[in-house]
Amino acid sequence: MRRRKWDSKTKWLVVLEGLKGKTVAEICAGHNISQSQYYQWRDQFLSEGYKVFDKVKEDQRQVFLEKENNKLKNLVGELTYELKKNDELLG
């Protein structure tokens, strides 16, 4: 039998059902998963859920790094142009 792959959104929804009060037996029967699978997802959600709030910081850092990278690429291009220009004058 092939293993099913669950996307993160579906896992999140399954765990939320349990956190809202639905019994684990009902959840597992409804989604055809084992109780141990549910508890693994729940424990992962509870231990790593705080990372959702770090996403904004990561996005802002990514934008900053991309801008910085572009500045450096432009600087390298300008310096390369100046070197070639000097080589032509001296050459």
SULNORNOR-V138523 format. One record per pair of residues at least 24 apart in sequence whose C-alpha atoms are under 8 Angstrom apart, sorted by sequence separation. I is the first residue (numbers start at 1). GAP is how many residues later the second one is. D is the distance in Angstrom with one decimal. If there is no record, write none. Layout:
[[I,GAP,D] [I,GAP,D]]
//
This chain:
[[14,24,7.7] [15,26,6.8] [15,27,5.5] [11,30,6.8] [15,30,7.7] [12,33,7.6]]
//
